[in-house]
């Protein structure tokens, strides 16, 4: 299973299943599974109405040996143009609130 194929699987999953097209920003094999990071635009319309920069979400995606996306989670949220974002803690109910 090649890297280009894995990148396309993740991009297709986000574009078709979640309706969030994005760009892959990292990928590696860990314990026989692919771990891929993808950057997607979040809440685009809301941010435009309020005159703010777009929010970008960084997601970590796991792809198994059968080429299936088996899990994903948002790791960071940041405004476009900013270097640092807000780390996302899955246990925090207020995550992502700016």
C-alpha positions in Angstrom: 0.0 0.0 0.0 1.7 3.2 -1.2 1.8 6.6 0.4 0.0 8.3 -2.5 -2.8 5.7 -2.3 -3.2 6.3 1.5 -3.3 10.1 1.0 -6.0 9.7 -1.6 -8.0 7.5 0.7 -7.9 10.0 3.5 -8.7 13.0 1.2 -11.6 11.1 -0.4 -13.0 10.1 3.0 -13.0 13.7 4.3 -14.4 15.2 1.0 -17.2 12.6 0.6 -18.1 11.4 4.0 -17.6 14.5 6.1 -18.0 17.1 3.2 -14.7 18.7 4.3 -12.1 18.8 1.5 -8.6 19.1 2.9 -4.9 18.9 2.3 -2.7 16.1 3.8 0.1 17.7 5.9 1.8 14.5 7.2 1.7 10.7 7.0 3.7 7.8 8.6 3.4 4.1 9.4 3.1 3.3 13.1 2.7 -0.3 14.3 1.5 -1.4 10.8 -1.1 1.3 10.5 -1.0 4.5 8.6 -1.3 7.7 10.7 -2.2 10.7 8.5 -2.7 14.4 9.4 -5.1 16.4 7.3 -5.9 20.1 7.4 -9.5 21.1 6.7 -11.5 24.3 6.8 -14.0 24.5 9.7 -17.1 26.6 10.0 -16.3 28.6 6.8 -19.7 30.4 6.5 -19.9 31.4 10.2 -16.4 32.9 10.1 -17.1 34.9 6.9 -20.3 36.3 8.3 -18.4 37.6 11.3 -15.5 39.0 9.3 -12.9 36.6 10.8 -10.3 34.4 9.3 -11.2 30.8 8.4 -10.7 28.2 11.1 -8.5 25.3 10.1 -8.8 21.9 11.9 -5.9 19.5 12.0 -7.2 15.9 12.1 -5.3 12.7 12.9 -6.6 9.8 10.8 -5.8 6.1 11.2 -6.0 3.8 8.1 -5.7 0.0 8.7 -4.1 -2.6 6.5 -7.4 -3.1 4.6 -7.2 0.6 3.5 -10.1 1.6 5.7 -10.3 4.8 7.8 -10.8 3.3 11.2 -10.7 6.4 13.4 -10.1 10.2 13.2 -9.9 13.0 15.8 -9.3 16.7 15.6 -6.0 17.5 17.2 -5.8 21.3 16.7 -7.9 24.3 15.7 -6.4 27.6 14.5 -7.2 30.6 12.4 -5.8 30.7 8.9 -2.6 32.8 9.0 -1.8 32.0 12.6 1.1 29.7 13.5 -0.3 28.4 16.7 -3.7 26.9 17.3 -5.7 25.6 20.2 -4.9 21.9 21.0 -8.0 19.8 21.1 -8.5 17.7 24.2 -11.3 15.1 23.6 -12.1 15.1 27.3 -12.8 18.9 27.3 -16.5 19.7 26.6 -15.5 23.3 25.7 -12.8 22.4 23.2 -12.6 24.6 20.2 -14.3 27.6 21.8 -12.3 30.7 21.0 
